[in-house]
Amino acid sequence: MILTSFLTLLSCRNNGQKLQVSAIYTEPGRITKEVTETGSVHTYSTRKEVTERLDPGIVMISKTKEAITFRIQGNISSGGHIINKVKKLRFEKGEQNGHTITLRYYAEIRKYPGKESAGVNGYNYTKDETYRLPDDVKSIKIELYEDRINDASNTKQKPIAQKIFNLFAKI
């Protein structure tokens, strides 16, 4: 009984730190337009997103003296004859300049051959992270990049989201 309770607590803690990936679904729709030059009516098929697409960003969840907890979120497009999937979220500690430290996160995106379902337009991803604060840090800059693993055109990366948290008012 005690072992089961202990394992349950461990699994709850690990689920908060896992990368959550969910599909962005679409549904078919029809649009009717009249062409003014000819006077004829044309009907077009379209797809409308049903699932909300998350804006790339970093959101602070909580802050204590010892640690900061924040959420990293974003989305990728996927459809057609190539499937794009988020493999993992990789962390690279950046440099520390004075009282500011830079943390870099890379969303590793992998291309797979095949055909994506017509109802899927992409994927949302979120992950909650906790970072232990060194004593001399007064601000944290967090950057999010996309790292396309097997893409030859991936030359220079620019951040898709960045946020600076000022920690002058320590709790």
C-alpha positions, -999 to 999 in steps of 0.1 A, spaced: 0 0 0 28 25 9 48 15 -22 17 21 -44 11 56 -28 48 65 -33 48 54 -70 15 74 -75 31 106 -61 62 101 -83 41 97 -114 21 128 -107 52 149 -103 67 135 -136 36 143 -156 39 180 -148 74 180 -163 66 161 -195 62 176 -229 24 178 -237 17 176 -274 -19 180 -288 -32 181 -324 -47 212 -340 -79 199 -357 -98 214 -386 -132 208 -401 -144 212 -437 -164 242 -447 -180 256 -479 -178 292 -491 -200 305 -520 -187 335 -539 -202 354 -568 -178 364 -596 -189 399 -605 -173 399 -640 -193 368 -652 -222 368 -628 -216 331 -620 -215 316 -585 -186 295 -574 -185 272 -543 -151 266 -527 -141 240 -500 -122 254 -471 -109 241 -437 -115 260 -405 -95 253 -373 -115 239 -345 -87 236 -319 -71 268 -306 -36 274 -318 -13 284 -290 9 315 -294 46 308 -288 56 322 -255 69 318 -220 46 324 -190 56 326 -153 36 302 -131 53 308 -97 84 324 -81 100 316 -48 134 325 -33 150 293 -45 132 286 -78 111 299 -107 84 278 -124 74 288 -159 55 273 -189 69 271 -224 43 268 -252 42 270 -290 28 254 -321 41 239 -354 23 235 -387 20 200 -402 0 188 -432 2 175 -467 27 149 -476 52 156 -448 45 151 -411 61 175 -387 63 163 -350 78 178 -319 103 152 -307 114 169 -274 121 202 -258 159 205 -252 174 228 -226 208 246 -230 220 268 -202 233 300 -217 259 324 -205 257 346 -173 265 383 -177 266 400 -144 233 394 -126 215 381 -158 214 345 -169 201 333 -203 183 300 -206 177 285 -241 151 260 -250 150 242 -284 118 225 -297 132 197 -317 110 192 -348 114 161 -369 100 155 -405 85 121 -412 75 109 -447 39 101 -451 5 119 -454 -10 138 -425 -47 134 -419 -68 161 -436 -83 169 -402 -49 178 -386 -33 212 -393 -5 211 -368 5 205 -332 5 226 -299 31 218 -273 35 229 -237 59 221 -209 63 233 -174 98 239 -162 114 246 -128 148 263 -126 167 267 -94 180 303 -90 216 310 -81 220 336 -54 236 363 -75 209 363 -103 185 392 -105 170 386 -139 164 356 -162 161 358 -200 144 327 -215 145 321 -252 126 295 -273 140 283 -306 128 257 -332 154 232 -342 144 213 -373 165 181 -370 165 167 -405 160 199 -426 189 209 -448 177 245 -450 180 250 -413 210 274 -412 205 302 -387 180 300 -358 162 330 -344 141 329 -313 104 324 -318 97 336 -282 117 353 -255 108 367 -221 128 385 -194 118 380 -158 130 406 -134 136 391 -99 146 423 -80 117 418 -56 128 384 -42 102 367 -20 
